[in-house]
Amino acid sequence: MTSCDAIVIGGGHNGLTAATVLAKAGRRVMLFEAGALGGTMATVEVAPGYRSSALSHLVNRLAPEVVAATGLEMTCLAAPPAPTVVLGDGDPVILRGGYGARLEGVGAEEALAFASLRAKLMGQAAILGRMLGHRPPMPGDFGLGDAWHLGLTGLAVLRKGRAEARDLMRMILTNVADVADEYLTDDRLKGLLSFDATLGAHLGPRSPGSLLGLHYRLTGSAGGVAGGQIVPRGGMGTLAAAFVSAAERAGVELRPGTRVARIEAVQGRATAVTLAGGEVVSAPVIVSAIHPGTTFLRLVDPAEIDTGLTRAFRRHRSKGNVAKLNLALNHIPAFGGLAEADLAGRIVIARSTDHVESAFNPAKYGAFSPDPAIEVVLPSLGQPEMAAKGCTLSALIQFAPYDLKEGWAGGAPRLLDTVLDILDRHAPGLRAGVIAADLLPPTEIEARCGLPGGHWHHGEMTPDQLLFNRPVHAAAGYATPLDGLFLASAGSHPGGGISGLPGLNAARHVLEVAR
Amino acid sequence: MIAARPQPAQGHFRTPLMETPFHPRLAALAETNDWYGWAGMKSLHSVYDEELEYFAIRSTAALFDISPMAKYRVRGPGSEAMLNRLTLRDVRKLAPGRVHYTAWCDDEGHVLDDGTLFRLAPDDFRLCCQGRHLPWLLDTAEGFDCTVTDETDEVAGLALQGPCSFAVLAAAGFTGAETLKPFQLRDFPHEGGRVTISRTGFTGDLGYELFVAADAALTLWDRLWSAGQPLRLKAIGYNALNRARIEAGFIVAGADFTPADQAIRTDRVRMPDEIGLDWMVDLTKSAFTGRRAIAAARAKGTLKHILVGLDIADNTPAEGAIVYHRGKREAGVVSAAIWSPTLKRNIAIASLDRPYGSRLTDDLWVEIYALRELRYAKLMKPARIVPRPFLTLPRRSATPPGRF
C-alpha cells in the first residue's frame, strides 16, 4: 500500500493551494484529481481556434496571502483593473478602477452618491474581510487566536466611530435593494449592485441578507486594487497552470485523471483513500477540496459518520442558480456601441433592481426568466491567441435554477435562444455571427465538473452556511467529525470565488493540529 | 441533490386514542377503568387492583399489553451494519434468535432512546422502544442495503411475566418453550400463523414477551388466558409493572431520562454514561452515532450526571424527592421510587450531578415531601447508594424454567 503524509482530493485551485502549502511545510503530499488539474478553472475550445474560460472568467479575489504562500507565478494577471460596463436602458455606465473608483455615464450628483455608497461598502468590506484569511471562530472551541482576530476586528469597527459601527450592524443582514435605494437614483447602478450581490446565489436583490453578497465581492481585490477585476491572459486555464506549477515546484505528487472512489475510515478516523482503480493510498491527513456534500455523502461510508451529519449534508443548500454560456463569434460584438478598450472587462446587462428581482422570481418556482440578467466577458479582446478571427464571448446567466421544472434537456436550447436574443439587442448582429455555442446549465456544470447541484460556491453563501456553519456546523473550521479528514473547498469558510483562501486556511489548520 | 423520500401515510391523528388489538379483552376486564394514553393508545394504569396486580407478577403470572411500544422492522443484507451505526452495542455479536437491550444516541452522544433489539434472522431485526424514531432510523439507513418499516400497528405484543409464566406457556401448548434461555427467541405455531416468543421482560422476573400479527391478537390472548386461569394468570396495568421494573432497576425513557429529541432545555439531555448505560458503549466496534462525542466526554471528563440506585431509610416512597449531600447541598433528584413489597425496602432511582454519586457517594440525604391531609410532611432521610438491580431473582435466569 502506498502512503504519504497528506492526501489532497481535488485539483481545483483550493486543492492545489492546500497541497502546495502542505508540501512547502515539508509534508509528502499526493493530490488526486478525477479530471484535469485546475478543476473548474480551465480554458476550453468553444470551436476550433476559439478559446474561452470554462466557467468563471474573471479574477477578482485571488488572495495575496495565497499568492505569497504558494509562490504563484502571476504573469497572466499582469494587467490594470478591467472596467465594468452596465447596459441598461439608454447609454451605458462605465465603472473604472476598483469597483467604480471612477464613473462615466452618470451625472455629477449621482457620481457623488455612488462614491459615498462605494466608500461605505468598501469600508465595511474591509472589516468583514478580516474574517476571511483564517479559521472562523468556532463556538465551544474558542482559542486565543480567535480572541485576537475578533479583538482586532472589533477594534477596526470601533476605530471608524460609533456611527459607522452602528451602520454596519444595521446594514449587514439587510438587502441590497434597500441600500441601493438609500443612496442612488440611477437604475443602471442599482441594477449592477443587485446583480453583483446576488450572482450565484438563490437570492433576489430584495431577499433579506442579499447585501452580504456584495460585501463579499468587495472583500476581494485584483492587482492590489480593492474591488478590482482582471481578465486573465489566456483564460482561467493559464491561472490554473500557474497553480499547478506552484504545486509541482513545491514537490506535490500530482495525479490528474485519478478518481478517489472512497475515503476509508476506521472507528472515527480517516486512514486512506481507495482510488477508482482499486489502489489504496494511506495518509494520516486527508484534505478533501471537492464539494463537501460529495465528500460526506459519496466518498465516506455512512457507517463511519453520525446520522445527524448525514442529515445536515442532506439539508445543505447547494443548488446552482447560474448558467454559463461560451460563444464563438465571427466578429467582435459592439455592445452599447462602445470602443473595444471599454469592453475588455465585463459587461453587465442589468437594467434595474426590478430587472434582477424579476429575473429571480421564476427561479423560486423552477423556471428561468424570459429576461435574465447577464454578465458578459470577451476573453479574446486584445488576446488574438484566444480567437484568431472574430471573438469569443463568455457569459454568466442569472438565474438558471438547478431544478428546472421542464428539465434542462428542453430548457437549455430555450434559454440559449432567450440569451442570444438579449445579447443581439445590445450588440446588433451578434446572433448572426455565432459560430458555436455551448450553454452549461447547473446540471451540466454538475456533470462536467463533478459539482453536485452545479453550485459555483459549493453551497449557498447565506448566514446559515457561513463562518462556523460552513458547510455545516459539525464540519466547519476545516476539521471534520472524522479525525484526519479535513475540508478545503469553497464549501468551507470563507467560501466561493477564486481566492484560494479555503485551501490556504485549511492547510494552515492542518499544520497547526496535525504536527 | 437527493430526491425527497416518500413519507408513509399514517392515519393515527384521526383518532385521539387508538385501541390496541387486545382492547376488547382488556375493556371487559377493566374494573378500575383507569385508562391513560400510552403512545397514543388506550392503556390501563390498573385493571382491578394495583397491589394484587403487582403480586401477580411476583407470585403467579401477569399479562400486560405492550402493543403501544414502537416496533420497527429492519430487513436486508445491510441491516446489521445499519443497526451498528444506530446503536451503542455491537450487533455483530447478537446471534440470530437472540435479543439484546441497547440504546442509541444523537451526534452529541445524548441518548435518544433505549430498547430491545430482536434478531429474528441473520438479516431481519425488530427494534422495540418507547419513542417514535422512524425519521431517525430512515436517515440512519441511508446508504445501507436495508429497509426500515414501522410495524407498531401491525404487530401486537404481550408481556407474560411472573414465576408461573412458563407454566402458562406450557399449559397453552407452546411446546419447546422450556429450552428458551434468557434473551433467546423462537417462533411457535399459532392458529395457522406464528407467534414470536422471547424470554425477555421488564420485571426482573421469569417472563416472556410474545409478538403476533395484530389480527391474531385476540386468539393468542384467549389461548393464554384459558390456559392460565388455573395458574392465577392476571391481567395487569402499568402501575404494577412500574413497581416491578423499579425493583429490577430498569429505567424508562421520559421518566428516568429525557430523550435528547424531546428535551426542551439543552442541559437536560443525558449521555449513556449518565444514565447507567456506559456498559453498552462499545468503542471497539465500528463507528456509531455519538461515538465521537462520548469518547470525547470521557476523555475530557465532562460527564455531568450519574444515575444511581438508592436505598432510603423510612418507608415513605421518595418519588420526586430532591437528593442532598450532607443534608444541604443539592445533589440531584429521584426519578422513580417505591416501597418494594418483595424486598421490604424503600428504593429509588436517582439522577445525581457529578461528583455526587461518582466521587462523593457518602452522606446523601433525600428530602421527601409527603402530602398528609393538606400539609406536607418534610422528611429528610439518609440514603445509601446501592447497586442495581435492587432485586435479583434466580428464577429469572434458570433454564429450564421452573413451573412453580
Contacts between the chains, C-beta under 8 A, distances in Angstrom:
chain1	res1	chain2	res2	distance
A	265	B	287	7.1
A	267	B	283	7.3
A	267	B	284	7.7
A	267	B	285	8.0
A	267	B	286	6.8
A	267	B	287	5.7
A	267	B	291	7.5
A	268	B	287	5.1
A	268	B	291	5.8
A	268	B	292	5.3
A	268	B	295	7.5
A	293	B	1	6.0
A	297	B	1	7.5
A	297	B	2	7.4
A	297	B	143	7.9
A	301	B	143	7.6
A	302	B	85	6.8
A	302	B	142	6.2
A	302	B	143	3.7
A	302	B	144	6.7
A	303	B	81	5.4
A	303	B	82	7.9
A	303	B	84	6.9
A	303	B	85	5.0
A	303	B	144	7.5
A	303	B	286	5.7
A	303	B	287	6.4
A	304	B	286	7.5
A	304	B	287	4.8
A	305	B	287	7.1
A	306	B	106	7.7
A	306	B	107	4.0
A	306	B	289	4.1
A	306	B	290	6.6
A	306	B	291	7.7
A	306	B	292	7.2
A	307	B	85	7.1
A	307	B	86	7.3
A	307	B	106	7.6
A	307	B	107	7.1
A	307	B	136	6.4
A	307	B	139	5.3
A	307	B	140	4.4
A	307	B	289	4.7
A	308	B	106	5.6
A	308	B	107	3.6
A	308	B	108	7.9
A	308	B	289	6.9
A	309	B	107	6.2
A	310	B	139	6.0
A	310	B	140	7.8
A	310	B	142	6.0
A	310	B	143	7.7
A	311	B	139	5.3
A	314	B	1	7.7
A	314	B	2	5.8
A	314	B	139	7.6
A	314	B	142	7.8
A	316	B	1	7.9
A	318	B	1	6.7
A	319	B	1	7.5
A	452	B	1	5.0
A	453	B	1	5.6
A	474	B	107	6.6
A	481	B	107	7.5
A	481	B	292	5.6
